Amino acid sequence: DVDPGAVTVKTGLKSPIGRLALANSISLTPGSLVLDISEEGLTVHCLDMRTIDANDPSRTIARPFEKYLEKSFG
């Protein structure tokens, strides 16, 4: 069974290239796809929402990538 849904993920990355690299990294994760990149954050479609922290989706989706991308893109 799957539980699909979309969630907005906040990011601390300031540069557009950094956000693009984050979006590409998230989209490479099986079951997830970035739908939109904006100033507020990224809109991500997840195939199974049960694996996402409902209170802080950024922690589960973006933070594993952000700590590496922050060093490269700021």
C-alpha positions as CSV (number, residue, x, y, z in Angstrom):
1,D,0.0,0.0,0.0
2,V,1.1,3.5,-0.7
3,D,0.1,6.8,0.8
4,P,1.0,9.5,-1.7
5,G,1.0,13.2,-1.0
6,A,2.8,16.6,-1.5
7,V,4.5,18.6,1.2
8,T,6.4,21.9,1.3
9,V,10.0,21.5,2.5
10,K,11.9,24.6,3.9
11,T,15.5,24.9,3.1
12,G,18.3,27.0,4.5
13,L,20.2,27.1,1.1
14,K,20.3,30.7,-0.2
15,S,21.7,30.3,-3.7
16,P,19.5,29.2,-6.6
17,I,22.1,26.7,-7.7
18,G,22.2,25.2,-4.2
19,R,18.4,24.9,-4.3
20,L,18.5,23.3,-7.7
21,A,21.2,20.8,-6.5
22,L,18.9,20.0,-3.5
23,A,15.9,19.5,-5.8
24,N,17.9,17.1,-8.0
25,S,19.2,15.2,-5.0
26,I,15.7,14.8,-3.6
27,S,14.3,13.7,-7.0
28,L,17.0,11.0,-7.2
29,T,15.6,9.4,-4.0
30,P,13.1,6.6,-5.0
31,G,9.5,7.6,-4.4
32,S,10.0,11.4,-4.3
33,L,9.8,14.1,-7.0
34,V,10.2,17.9,-6.6
35,L,7.3,19.7,-8.2
36,D,8.2,23.3,-7.5
37,I,11.1,25.4,-6.3
38,S,10.2,28.8,-4.8
39,E,11.6,31.3,-2.2
40,E,9.5,29.6,0.5
41,G,10.9,26.2,-0.2
42,L,10.5,23.1,-2.4
43,T,7.2,21.3,-3.0
44,V,7.9,17.6,-3.0
45,H,5.6,14.8,-4.0
46,C,6.2,11.6,-1.9
47,L,5.0,8.2,-2.8
48,D,4.6,7.2,0.8
49,M,3.8,9.9,3.3
50,R,4.0,7.5,6.2
51,T,7.8,7.7,6.1
52,I,7.8,11.5,6.4
53,D,7.8,13.4,9.7
54,A,4.5,15.3,9.6
55,N,5.7,18.0,12.1
56,D,9.0,18.7,10.3
57,P,9.2,17.2,6.8
58,S,12.4,19.1,6.1
59,R,14.2,17.0,8.6
60,T,13.4,13.8,6.8
61,I,13.6,15.0,3.2
62,A,16.1,17.8,2.8
63,R,18.5,17.9,5.8
64,P,20.4,14.7,4.9
65,F,21.4,16.5,1.6
66,E,21.6,20.1,2.9
67,K,24.6,19.5,5.2
68,Y,26.7,18.5,2.2
69,L,25.3,21.0,-0.3
70,E,25.7,23.9,2.2
71,K,29.5,23.4,2.0
72,S,29.5,23.6,-1.7
73,F,26.9,26.2,-2.5
74,G,26.3,28.1,0.7
